[in-house]
Amino acid sequence: MKFRPARARIAHPAPRPLLPLLACGLAAALAAACSHAPHSPTGTGLYQAWDVVGDGVFTAGVEGPAVGPDGALHAVGFGRDGTVGRVVVDADGRGRASLFATLPTGSIGNGIRFDDDGHLLVADYAGHQVLRLSPDGGDMTTYAALPGAHQPNDIARAPDGTLYASDPDWASGSGQLWQVRTDGSVRRLESGMGTTNGIEVSPDGRRLYVN
């Protein structure tokens, strides 16, 4: 796999291999989750954005986000750290948020992704691991431990199921990059990078973009 730097940008979709990298993609995920709501884009913009839940429903550290197989939006920090919330958007565009899962004591989630079976993968930056939650959020296991990691922070999933995790060390201004194979084994791909943050895999799985 080739690793090439990319700048974070928002662009109109076009038949090009480079998709826009969204370092904090909450607004885009909300737009995707709410695409069925009766709101039409105005002007020349791609999306029309609006609040689907009020202030204070999620913490200031709300992160993720990811849309599940059922179309519901999931993000960490529902009410307090160490949780994952689920938001269902009504036909009128208003969201109903509820607790999806409480992470193990001491764990704090950051980036999240769904696998092909509907399990939720959560980057647990406090526990230096990736957690795997059942589709209903009731059961969770350690999907991969990351010894020597600072976090992990954000995660991205390739078409073949391989997971990639950014691993910034904010204090020193450096960062690392991890690969998690489908069997849970891990490999540190890069170290001594900048403060690695947002991360995404191209649709064809050939390129990894790291912010």
VOPAGU-2260 file (C-alpha; in pm, 1 decimal, decimal comma):
REM VOPAGU-2260
SITE   aa  ch    i         X         Y         Z
SITE  MET   A    0       0,0       0,0       0,0
SITE  LYS   A    1     126,5     347,5     -86,5
SITE  PHE   A    2      92,2     629,2     163,4
SITE  ARG   A    3      60,6     975,6      21,2
SITE  PRO   A    4     -15,7    1297,1     213,5
SITE  ALA   A    5    -347,3    1468,3     145,6
SITE  ARG   A    6    -490,5    1796,3     260,6
SITE  ALA   A    7    -825,4    1799,9     430,8
SITE  ARG   A    8   -1079,7    1948,8     194,6
SITE  ILE   A    9   -1447,8    1939,8     105,7
SITE  ALA   A   10   -1527,0    1905,4    -262,5
SITE  HIS   A   11   -1814,2    1812,7    -491,2
SITE  PRO   A   12   -1820,7    1438,9    -571,9
SITE  ALA   A   13   -1643,1    1358,7    -897,2
SITE  PRO   A   14   -1515,0    1040,0   -1066,0
SITE  ARG   A   15   -1170,7    1070,2    -909,6
SITE  PRO   A   16    -988,0     826,6    -678,4
SITE  LEU   A   17    -934,7    1089,9    -407,0
SITE  LEU   A   18   -1232,1    1136,9    -177,4
SITE  PRO   A   19   -1239,6    1441,4      50,9
SITE  LEU   A   20   -1078,0    1374,4     386,1
SITE  LEU   A   21   -1290,1    1504,5     670,3
SITE  ALA   A   22   -1083,4    1539,1     984,7
SITE  CYS   A   23   -1397,4    1593,6    1190,6
SITE  GLY   A   24   -1671,7    1447,9     974,6
SITE  LEU   A   25   -1965,6    1488,9    1209,7
SITE  ALA   A   26   -2151,7    1734,1     985,1
SITE  ALA   A   27   -2110,8    1511,8     680,5
SITE  ALA   A   28   -2224,9    1203,6     868,2
SITE  LEU   A   29   -2526,8    1388,8    1000,0
SITE  ALA   A   30   -2613,6    1488,5     644,8
SITE  ALA   A   31   -2579,5    1127,8     532,9
SITE  ALA   A   32   -2788,6    1000,1     822,8
SITE  CYS   A   33   -3056,5    1258,1     755,2
SITE  SER   A   34   -3065,6    1232,2     377,7
SITE  HIS   A   35   -3418,2    1091,0     390,4
SITE  ALA   A   36   -3555,1    1393,8     576,3
SITE  PRO   A   37   -3770,6    1637,7     376,8
SITE  HIS   A   38   -3503,3    1904,2     337,0
SITE  SER   A   39   -3374,3    2007,6      -3,0
SITE  PRO   A   40   -3033,3    2166,2     -67,5
SITE  THR   A   41   -3052,2    2530,5    -161,5
SITE  GLY   A   42   -2818,6    2723,5    -387,0
SITE  THR   A   43   -2515,2    2541,0    -516,7
SITE  GLY   A   44   -2422,4    2352,9    -197,6
SITE  LEU   A   45   -2412,7    1976,4    -179,1
SITE  TYR   A   46   -2587,4    1952,0     156,7
SITE  GLN   A   47   -2814,4    2150,0     381,0
SITE  ALA   A   48   -2708,9    2114,9     745,8
SITE  TRP   A   49   -2929,4    2153,3    1053,5
SITE  ASP   A   50   -2925,6    2048,8    1418,7
SITE  VAL   A   51   -3092,6    1714,2    1482,2
SITE  VAL   A   52   -3021,5    1704,1    1858,0
SITE  GLY   A   53   -2987,5    1990,1    2103,1
SITE  ASP   A   54   -2680,8    2119,0    2281,3
SITE  GLY   A   55   -2564,9    1911,5    2576,8
SITE  VAL   A   56   -2704,6    1579,5    2455,4
SITE  PHE   A   57   -2349,5    1472,4    2368,8
SITE  THR   A   58   -2040,5    1588,8    2554,3
SITE  ALA   A   59   -1793,4    1845,5    2421,5
SITE  GLY   A   60   -1577,1    1546,2    2325,7
SITE  VAL   A   61   -1834,8    1400,1    2085,4
SITE  GLU   A   62   -1644,3    1201,7    1822,6
SITE  GLY   A   63   -1692,2     927,5    1568,3
SITE  PRO   A   64   -1922,7     936,3    1387,8
SITE  ALA   A   65   -2055,3     638,2    1193,7
SITE  VAL   A   66   -2385,0     536,7    1037,6
SITE  GLY   A   67   -2499,1     184,1    1119,9
SITE  PRO   A   68   -2662,6     -71,0     891,5
SITE  ASP   A   69   -3004,4      54,4     999,8
SITE  GLY   A   70   -2922,4     413,3     902,4
SITE  ALA   A   71   -2891,7     541,7    1259,2
SITE  LEU   A   72   -2605,6     773,4    1345,8
SITE  HIS   A   73   -2367,0     663,4    1622,2
SITE  ALA   A   74   -2116,1     880,9    1807,4
SITE  VAL   A   75   -1924,1     863,6    2133,8
SITE  GLY   A   76   -1989,0    1081,5    2437,1
SITE  PHE   A   77   -2363,2    1047,5    2491,1
SITE  GLY   A   78   -2419,1    1247,3    2808,9
SITE  ARG   A   79   -2077,0    1155,3    2948,6
SITE  ASP   A   80   -1744,1    1006,8    2846,3
SITE  GLY   A   81   -1720,5     630,0    2808,6
SITE  THR   A   82   -2047,3     591,7    2619,6
SITE  VAL   A   83   -2177,2     554,9    2265,1
SITE  GLY   A   84   -2501,6     722,4    2161,9
SITE  ARG   A   85   -2743,3     639,4    1880,9
SITE  VAL   A   86   -2945,0     901,3    1692,6
SITE  VAL   A   87   -3252,2     816,5    1484,4
SITE  VAL   A   88   -3384,5    1096,8    1265,8
SITE  ASP   A   89   -3759,3    1134,4    1216,5
SITE  ALA   A   90   -3921,7    1217,7     884,2
SITE  ASP   A   91   -3940,3    1583,0     987,8
SITE  GLY   A   92   -3564,3    1597,7    1042,4
SITE  ARG   A   93   -3563,1    1587,7    1423,1
SITE  GLY   A   94   -3334,3    1340,2    1595,8
SITE  ARG   A   95   -3404,5    1111,7    1889,8
SITE  ALA   A   96   -3086,9    1025,7    2079,8
SITE  SER   A   97   -3047,7     732,4    2315,4
SITE  LEU   A   98   -2773,7     537,3    2489,3
SITE  PHE   A   99   -2637,4     261,3    2267,9
SITE  ALA   A  100   -2361,7     126,1    2491,8
SITE  THR   A  101   -2154,2     196,3    2800,4
SITE  LEU   A  102   -1787,7     112,8    2751,8
SITE  PRO   A  103   -1580,6     -74,1    3013,6
SITE  THR   A  104   -1469,3     124,9    3317,2
SITE  GLY   A  105   -1179,9     350,9    3224,6
SITE  SER   A  106   -1241,2     328,5    2849,5
SITE  ILE   A  107   -1311,1     643,7    2647,3
SITE  GLY   A  108   -1410,8     610,0    2284,2
SITE  ASN   A  109   -1303,6     824,9    1994,4
SITE  GLY   A  110   -1327,8     714,0    1628,8
SITE  ILE   A  111   -1581,5     443,1    1541,3
SITE  ARG   A  112   -1658,6     225,6    1238,5
SITE  PHE   A  113   -1900,8     -57,3    1158,6
SITE  ASP   A  114   -1785,6    -388,2    1011,7
SITE  ASP   A  115   -1973,6    -589,4     751,1
SITE  ASP   A  116   -2160,0    -786,0    1018,8
SITE  GLY   A  117   -2294,7    -477,5    1193,1
SITE  HIS   A  118   -2048,6    -486,5    1483,7
SITE  LEU   A  119   -1924,4    -149,5    1604,9
SITE  LEU   A  120   -1549,2     -97,8    1631,5
SITE  VAL   A  121   -1449,7     172,4    1879,5
SITE  ALA   A  122   -1107,3     331,4    1919,7
SITE  ASP   A  123   -1056,3     332,5    2297,5
SITE  TYR   A  124    -785,6     593,1    2339,6
SITE  ALA   A  125    -773,4     563,4    2718,7
SITE  GLY   A  126    -736,6     185,6    2707,2
SITE  HIS   A  127    -494,3     177,5    2410,9
SITE  GLN   A  128    -712,5     -71,6    2226,2
SITE  VAL   A  129    -991,9    -118,4    1975,6
SITE  LEU   A  130   -1318,5    -253,2    2116,7
SITE  ARG   A  131   -1575,6    -459,1    1925,7
SITE  LEU   A  132   -1941,2    -417,9    2022,0
SITE  SER   A  133   -2226,5    -644,4    1919,7
SITE  PRO   A  134   -2491,5    -499,5    1685,1
SITE  ASP   A  135   -2720,3    -428,9    1982,2
SITE  GLY   A  136   -2438,9    -283,9    2194,4
SITE  GLY   A  137   -2492,7    -541,6    2467,5
SITE  ASP   A  138   -2167,7    -734,0    2438,1
SITE  MET   A  139   -1815,1    -606,4    2383,9
SITE  THR   A  140   -1469,8    -755,7    2353,8
SITE  THR   A  141   -1118,2    -631,4    2288,0
SITE  TYR   A  142   -1075,4    -654,1    1912,5
SITE  ALA   A  143    -710,7    -547,3    1917,3
SITE  ALA   A  144    -465,3    -426,6    2181,3
SITE  LEU   A  145    -211,5    -165,3    2073,4
SITE  PRO   A  146      98,8    -196,1    2291,5
SITE  GLY   A  147     318,7     108,5    2253,1
SITE  ALA   A  148      34,2     326,9    2129,4
SITE  HIS   A  149     -40,2     674,1    2263,7
SITE  GLN   A  150    -413,6     642,0    2192,4
SITE  PRO   A  151    -561,9     529,2    1925,7
SITE  ASN   A  152    -757,9     827,0    1792,2
SITE  ASP   A  153    -945,6     785,8    1460,5
SITE  ILE   A  154    -992,7     461,8    1266,6
SITE  ALA   A  155   -1066,6     372,1     906,8
SITE  ARG   A  156   -1168,2      41,0     753,7
SITE  ALA   A  157   -1051,5     -89,4     415,3
SITE  PRO   A  158   -1277,4    -292,1     183,0
SITE  ASP   A  159   -1099,2    -614,3     285,8
SITE  GLY   A  160   -1173,2    -548,6     654,6
SITE  THR   A  161    -827,9    -423,6     751,3
SITE  LEU   A  162    -844,4    -147,3    1008,0
SITE  TYR   A  163    -610,6     151,9    1031,5
SITE  ALA   A  164    -570,5     374,8    1337,1
SITE  SER   A  165    -411,4     715,0    1380,1
SITE  ASP   A  166    -215,6     754,0    1701,9
SITE  PRO   A  167    -118,7    1111,7    1791,4
SITE  ASP   A  168      92,7    1221,5    2085,7
SITE  TRP   A  169     -34,9    1574,0    2134,7
SITE  ALA   A  170     221,0    1658,9    2402,4
SITE  SER   A  171     521,6    1598,3    2177,6
SITE  GLY   A  172     359,6    1690,6    1846,3
SITE  SER   A  173     434,3    1348,7    1698,8
SITE  GLY   A  174     227,7    1051,2    1594,3
SITE  GLN   A  175     213,0     694,1    1474,4
SITE  LEU   A  176       5,6     483,5    1238,4
SITE  TRP   A  177    -125,2     131,7    1309,8
SITE  GLN   A  178    -267,2    -149,8    1102,4
SITE  VAL   A  179    -510,9    -399,6    1256,2
SITE  ARG   A  180    -561,7    -716,1    1053,7
SITE  THR   A  181    -890,0    -905,1    1047,0
SITE  ASP   A  182    -753,5   -1162,3    1293,9
SITE  GLY   A  183    -684,7    -886,2    1547,9
SITE  SER   A  184    -308,0    -883,6    1503,9
SITE  VAL   A  185    -147,7    -540,7    1483,1
SITE  ARG   A  186     147,8    -377,2    1309,6
SITE  ARG   A  187     291,8     -30,1    1355,6
SITE  LEU   A  188     324,2     107,4    1003,8
SITE  GLU   A  189     484,1     444,0    1078,4
SITE  SER   A  190     627,3     637,4    1371,6
SITE  GLY   A  191     778,4     982,8    1410,6
SITE  MET   A  192     500,4    1140,6    1207,6
SITE  GLY   A  193     316,2    1462,2    1290,1
SITE  THR   A  194      14,5    1454,5    1519,7
SITE  THR   A  195    -181,0    1203,2    1311,9
SITE  ASN   A  196    -553,8    1260,5    1337,5
SITE  GLY   A  197    -825,5    1205,3    1073,0
SITE  ILE   A  198    -777,8     897,5     857,3
SITE  GLU   A  199    -958,1     734,4     563,9
SITE  VAL   A  200    -907,6     460,8     303,8
SITE  SER   A  201    -987,2     518,7     -63,2
SITE  PRO   A  202   -1287,8     320,9    -193,7
SITE  ASP   A  203   -1062,8      85,3    -391,6
SITE  GLY   A  204    -848,3      16,4     -84,3
SITE  ARG   A  205    -526,4     121,6    -256,1
SITE  ARG   A  206    -451,3     441,9     -66,8
SITE  LEU   A  207    -461,3     556,0     292,7
SITE  TYR   A  208    -505,7     924,8     367,2
SITE  VAL   A  209    -384,6    1060,2     701,5
SITE  ASN   A  210    -442,0    1411,1     829,9
